[in-house]
């Protein structure tokens, strides 16, 4: 999604949501005993300060964060063998900040910060298992210049390494597959580059078939050879990563016509302007694949939710099948301007919102009767989410969405490479 000041991420049994520069820590399942925690980010000389607990202060609205501390992307994970969680932030598109969350001690510690070159658009966390069985991590950052760089973790202030370049094509999203052997970089030139990791100079394939800039890419855990992507061409596509083969394509928003003309070309009339606006609305997309059921969830422009399933088709090839969800469940999900969605490791669907309830966990069950409903809460989780919603209601979100959209759209106004050039490049390298 375009940075709106609202983010959500999850790891193990913990879900975090960021609103402006406040992070909330909550349980991600009904049987978790985790208490509600709240911290202020990017404050003070050490980069963090604990949020006030005074009841009067809680009722005071948080002032909008200054534009010099605009969070544009987050990652949250628990390193193997560690008791602590890592929270990573991209700030102002040019700074990477690392915090360490200790749930037991109820602390969030600033661990490090570094500048990242040029304008960062996205990031992901990759891992590499050494012969000693030790696991090393790297933060991979995509940039508007078309490059992807690797930052060592946890020592984020050490030298970074340039992994690859998309010539002059802006990297719009980035992902790694389940075992981090493949790095996927989506760009504005309608393609996904699939590279080996960490030797990203070796290209496995290009996934070609979209007709407009890509917006999101995600890998499937249940079927680890597959990935899905969304684009401003109003489609969701399923790919075989190593070959770059297109397996399936589905319309994201049926009945909506988008303009596929380059953004920087003049429109030809009212209908074309309408199509351009429809395409621009598709910049606001959140994409997630359930690690338990292989259900693909897509949220578009704060008001549309679609669900698909990756299924084995005839001849053993995979396809996308729409999952019909009762209208009541979808209506509940898309109310109050949902911003981002994700599946937790347990298959719970977590959705962040601009308005109350601010964050909601959903149970998604398939079968004879597909059901989407809020997770049944225990006394502990009810108290945690009640405290969270009281605190979240005091935060006035920074209204920088229009500016962020315009900046992203401006980044797409570049000369595009012809897809035939990429097909030739792959054949030459193979």
Secondary structure, DSSP 4 states (H G I P E B T S, - for coil): ----SEEEEEETTEEEEEETTEEEEEESSTT--PPPEEEEES-STTSEEEPP--HHHHHSPBPPPPGGG-EEEEEEE--TT-SSEEEEEEETTTEEEEEEEETTTTEEEEEEEEE-SS-EEEEEEEEEE-TTS-EEEEEEEEETTSEEEEEEES-TTSPPEEEEE-TTPPEEEEEE-TTS-EEEEEETTSEEEEEESS-TTSEEEEEE--SS-EEEEEE-STTTTEEEEEETTSEEEEEETTTTEEEEEEESSTT-----S-TTSPP-SHHHHHHHHHHHHTTSEEEEE-TTT-EEEEEETTTEEEEEEEEE-GGG-EEEEEPP--HHHHHHHHTT-EEEEEE-TTS-EEEEESSTTSEEEEEEE-SSS-EEEEPPP-HHHHHHHHHHHHHHTTB-----HHHHHHHHHHHH-SPPPPHHHHHHHHHHH-
